[in-house]
């Protein structure tokens, strides 16, 4: 098969690596790709927000299956465009991708099909939102309904923070533009977060390994939210019993509900959950693999990732059977540019990747480019350094040892990835 991987970040580098390993993969094309993906296949520039341009590229390259990495093309309808032309793409249609593209839509689906989540209200004008906040004191969560690059959910621990958040979204500043013109305000949920990844074909599903992301920029969950500073998999908080409950109360009602709405869900459904005293509740849905969780979840899948995506796109997941439980653990440490998630400098020369990978780690490119034959930084999150081991501690040791060896000016990373997982494992006597 000729495969197209759409996207340019660490998630897409991980997808390209997994796809390239498959005996089903003949030719790999990445669009637009990155310097790390260029070692795996041909990189072709494309506007990922333009479904027609992506489909045109698929025709030109005789692509048999496109794997869509980021949410932007999915919400924009790239899968619909492929289907209109008789082409194949792994991912949800625009109508189904609204589970991520519109938090207002996703919360309505949860309410209608009795999926446990935080109590919420939706607003489009500032006065009503402020009136609601006056009646519902902090802590509270304010979310931009549309896509906001992982930064549109603001956990407000004071009334001032909550009022500032709605002002920024619905007021004159409109910091999230169109994405923030509808705002969801929901109750604060106390508990531990985890991510569940489900490969769906419209009716059946396969669960990949669970993960726990670290969104705050600094150690001990301090500082502003980011796209993710690191993660580990599997997440010990997701026990077998909890996963059974997630299947029955969240995954199956969601998939049945989407089918009943005439929007059957194919592709990856990312379910962010909060493990509360009353059981698991949905924090949010995403319509694609997480970043950086994808980089650790895919290597733990005991099977052919491309065969899995191919079967899901065809509606044939039932033929694959139930995958075996993952062996061992994976961890990823994100190397970021000084100043991220605020403003940061680009163009810093990178060294040490080969040295870093000598211990078995993988250095995945997230924000890099080649300039005059030199690899330089080109993003806030520059690399994801992945370690695999028999235990979580072993995986973390490999990732951190490698993270020290990759060098660029202004590099920083969190030193406490996996701390919660290790503490929970110790409590469980593992």
N, C-alpha and C positions, 0 to 999 in steps of 0.2 A: 504493500500500500504506500502511496505517496501521502505524507502527513504534513499538515500546516498547523503550526502552533502560533496563535495570535497573542501578542503581548511582548513586553520588554523588561520585565522585572525578575526578581528572585523566584517568584512562583512559576513563571514561564520557563526559567532556566531549569527548575526542578522537573516540570512537566516534560520538557524536551529531553532531559536525561533519562527519565522513565520510559518515554516513548521510543527513544533510540535503542534501548536495550531489548525491545520486543522483536522477535523473529518476524513479526508481521510488518515491521517498518522497513521499507525499501529506501525511499528518499525523504529527507526531512527539510522542510522550509520553515523559517521563523520570520514573523512579520510584526513589528520591525526587528525584533531580536535585540541582542546586546553582545558585547565582546566575548562573554562566556559561551553564549549560544552559538556564536560563529564557529566555534570549534566542533560543533555537532552537526551543523547543516548550513544551508545557504540562508543568509539574512537579506530580506528585501524590505525597503522602506514602505510603510503604508500608514495612513491615518486610521488609528484603531476606532475612532468615533464615526467612521464612514462605512456602513455595511456594504454599500455598492462597490467601493474600492476593494474591500476584503474579498468579496465574491468574485470580482474581476480577476484578482490575483489567483484565486483558487482555480478559475477556468484556465488562465494562462499557464499555470504550473501543473495542470492535470491532477489536482488534489482529490484523493479518495475520501479523506475525512479531515475536517478542520477541528482542532481542539481550541476552544476560546477561553483564554485565561482571565482577563479582567472583566469587571461588571459593566463598564461603559458601553462596549459594543453589544453586549447582551441586552441591556436595557434599551439600546437604540434599535434593536430588531435585526441583528446580524443573522440569527438562526432563521427568522422568517424570510429574509432575503435569499439565503441559501436554499431553503425549501421551495421557494417560488421558482428557482432556476433548476430544480432537480439535483441540487448539490447536498452533500451531507455535512452537518456540523454538530458537534457534541456540546450541548448547552440548552438552556431553556429559551422558549420564545419570549418576545417582549412582554406579552400578557402575563406569562408565568414569572418572568424576571422582575415584575412589579413587586414581588415579595421583598426584594431589596430596594428597588427603585422608588417605592412609595411606602414609607413606614405607616402612613395612614391606611393604605390598602392592606398591608400585612396585619396590622392590629385588628382591622375589621374582619379579616379571614379568621384570625384566632378567636375573636369573640363569637362569630357565627358558628364555628365548628368546635367550640368548647375546648380550645387548646389553652392550657394554663399559662398565663402571662401577667405582667403587672397591670393593675387598674389604670385606665388612661382616659384622656379627653383630647380632641383634636381642635386646633384653632387656626384661623386665617387672619385675625385682626388683633392688634396689640392690646386694646382695651379689655377685650374678653379674656385674653390670656392673663393679664395682670390681675383682673378680678378673681380669676380662678386661683392664682398664686396667693392672693390675700386670704382666701378661704382654706388653702392647703399649704401649711408652712413646710419649710425644708426639714429634712433632706428630701429632695425631689429630683427627677431627671427630665431635662429638656432636650428634645431631639428635632433636628431638621428632618422633615419627611423625605426629602430627596437625597440623591447621592452627594456625599461630602467628604470623599477620600478617607473615610474612617474617623473623621474628626467632628462629625455632626451631632454626637451624643454627649451632652454635658451633664455630669453628675454634680448637682448643686447642693453643697452642705449648709449654705446659709440662704436666707431670703434674698439678700442683696445679689448673690451669685445667680439665683434663679431669675430675678428681675432683669439683671444685666444680660443674661442669656436670651430672654425673649426680646429685649430691646435690640440686641445685635441681629436677631433673625427677622423680626417683624417690623422693626423701626426703620429709620432713614438709612442706617448703615448697611443693612441687608448683607451681612458678611458672607452668607452662603448663597446669595443671589436667588435664582428661581428655586433652588433646592430648599431654602429656608422660608419660603412664602406660606407653606403649611407647616405647622409645628405640632408635634405630639408631646404632651406633658403627662408623665406617668409617675406612679408611686415608686419610691426608692425600695429596691429589693435587697435584703440583707442575706449574704451567703457567699459561696465560692463559685466563681465562673468557670465554665469549661466549654469546649467546642466539639460538636459532633458533626462528622461529615458523611453525607449519604449520597451515593450514586443512584440515580433514579431513571427509570425508563417510561414513566407515565403511570405505571401500575405497581411494578415490583421495585425493590430497592436492595442495595448492598451497603452495609455500614463499614466505613473505613475506621482506622484507629482514632480514638479520642485524643484531644490535645488541650493544653492550657497555654494561652497567650499572655504576654506581659505588655500592656498598653502604655503605661506611664513611662516617661522618658528616663527617669532616674531610679536608682535602687530604692527598695522598700516602698515601691509604688508611689513615688513622689513626682511632682512636676506635671506638666500638661500631657494629655493623651497624644499618642502617635499612631502610625499605621501598624505598630507592633515592634518591640525591641528584642523579642526572643520568645521561644516556646519549647515545650517538651511533650513527648508522646510515648506511650499512652499516659493519660492523666489518672493518677491513683484515685482521685475523688469520684471518677466514673466507674463504680463497681458494676459487676454483672447484674445485680438486682436493680441498680439505678438505670442501667442501659435498657433493661426490660421495660421499666416504667416509662422511659423516654420514647421507646417504640410505640407503646400502647396509647400513651396520652398526648404525644406530640407528633411523631413522624407519621404514623398511620392516619390519624385524623386530618393532618395537613394535606397529605397526598390525596386522600379520598375527597377532601373538600375542594382542592384545586381541580380534580377531575369533574366533580359535580358542577363546578363553576364554568366548565367548558374550557379550562386552561390546564390540561394535564401537564405535570411537571417532569421534564427530562433534563438530564445534566446533573450537576452537583448541587445539592441543597446543604448549605452550611447552617446548622442550628446552634446559635449561641445560647447556652442555658445558664441559669443561676440555680445552684443547688441550695434551696431554702429549707427552713424547718418544716415547711408544708409540702416538700417534694420539689422536683425540677420544674422550672418555669422558663418560658422563652424570653430571652433578652432581645434578640433580633434574629431575623433570617438574612442570609446572604445567598446570592444566586450563583456562587462559584467557590472554588477552593480558596481558603484563607491564605494570607501572606503575612507572616512567615510560616503558618502551620503546614501548608502544602509541602514545604521542603522537608518536613520530618514525617508526615503522614504517608506520602506516596512510597518512600523506601521501605516502610513497614508492611506494605500490602504484600501478602504471600500469593503472588500470581502475576500475570501479565497485565500491566496497567493499560496498555493499548487495547488488548482484547476486552478488558472491562469497559472502556469507553465505547468501543465499537459495538459491543452487545447492548449497551444502554441506548445508544442512538438508534439501533435497529428494533428496540423493544423486546430484546431477547435475554434479559438478565436471568430469568428463571433457568435458562439452560446452563448457566455457570455454576449453580449450586452455591452453598454457603462457604465463604472464605474461611481459612483457618485463622485462629487468633494470632496477632503479631508476635514475633519472637524478639525479645530484647526491647531496648528503648532507643529513642532518638532525641537529640536536643539541638537547638539552633540559637546562636548568639549573633545579634545584628550589630554590625560595625557602622556607626553613623558619623556624619560630618558635624563638626563643632557648630552649635547654633540650632540644629534640628530639634524640634519641629518648626522653629521660627526660621529666620533668614540664615543662610549659610553660604560659604564660598565653594566654588567648583574649581575643577582643573588641577587638583592636587595629585602629584605623581604617586602611583601605587607600586609597592615592591613586596616581595616575600610570599607570593601565593604558592609557588612550587614548594618552598620550604614548609609552608603551613600544611600542605596536603600530604606530607611524608608520613604522618602518623595515622593516615586513613581518613582524615577529615575531608569534607567537600567544601570548597569555597564557591558559593553561588553569587553571581553578579546581580545586583539590584539597581545600582545607579552609577554606571561606569561608561566611558567611551574611549576610543583610540584617537589620539592626536599626535601626528607626526611620528607614528610608530611607537608611542608610549601610551600605557594604560593610565587614565586619569579619572578622578572622581567626577560624577555628573549628577549627583542626587543627594538627598538627605540621608536616606538609608543606602549605603554603598555596597555592602556585602552581607550575606548571611553565611555564617560558618557552622556547618553541620557535623555533629559527631554521632556515631552509632556504637552501642555497646550492649553487653548482656544485661547490664543494670543501668538505671538512670544516672547514677554517680559516674559510671564508666563513660557513658555518652557525654556527660557534661565535662569530664576531665579532658576528653579528646577535643571537644569544641573549644574550650577555653585555652588549651595549650596552643592550638592552631590560631586562635584569635589574636594572641600576643604577637605572632610572627608576621601577620599582614600589617604593612606599614603605610600610612599616609598622614600628612600634616593635619592635625585637628581631629584625629580619630578618637572616638569614645564609645564605650559600650557598658551595658549593665553587668555588674559582677554577681548578681543574685538570681539569675535565671534558674528555675527548678527548685528554689529553696522551699516553697510550699509543698511541692511534690515529695521532696526528700523527707520533710517533717512528717507528712502523712504516712509515708512508707514506714518510717521508724515507729510511728504510733501503731501501725498495723503489724509490726514485728517482721517486716520484710526487708 
